[in-house]
Amino acid sequence: MKWKLAEAKNKLSEVINLALAEGPQEIDRRGDRIMVIDKKSYDKLIGNVPNFKKFLLSGPSFEGIDITRDSSSMRNVKL
């Protein structure tokens, strides 16, 4: 259902109840649109996204990889 912002503010409980019972509710504010959806639908939309720390920790291990800096001299470059 589509709502104007003023109407949605006055009937917030109804907007929320309809979002839970019937699905997403659209609120319009001078051309800007937002959707009110229930948490279950939101979780379904975003999927199982790990947080940034978990993402970094779940990457490949660098154990056994030589990451020492090359100590050879730099090349000469004309500027």
C-alpha positions, -999 to 999 in steps of 0.1 A, spaced: 0 0 0 12 35 -7 11 62 20 17 99 20 42 109 48 17 129 69 -9 100 67 18 74 76 29 95 106 -7 97 119 -13 60 114 21 46 122 6 16 141 -16 7 111 14 10 87 34 -13 109 5 -38 113 0 -39 76 37 -44 69 36 -74 92 4 -88 79 3 -80 42 38 -70 32 59 -39 24 43 -5 28 55 24 7 58 59 21 62 89 -2 77 122 9 78 147 -20 91 122 -45 114 103 -21 101 68 -13 109 45 15 97 10 23 86 -4 57 91 -41 58 92 -67 86 126 -80 99 120 -115 84 117 -100 49 147 -78 55 169 -107 66 157 -126 35 167 -97 12 202 -91 27 210 -128 31 237 -142 54 263 -114 51 292 -117 76 305 -86 93 339 -72 80 360 -88 108 345 -122 101 351 -117 64 388 -109 69 393 -138 94 377 -163 70 402 -155 42 431 -177 32 460 -182 56 494 -165 48 512 -191 68 542 -204 49 543 -175 25 576 -155 23 566 -118 27 601 -104 34 610 -73 16 634 -75 -14 667 -60 -2 682 -54 -37 691 -19 -47 666 2 -66 669 8 -103 681 42 -117 654 63 -133 660 96 -152 635 123 -142 
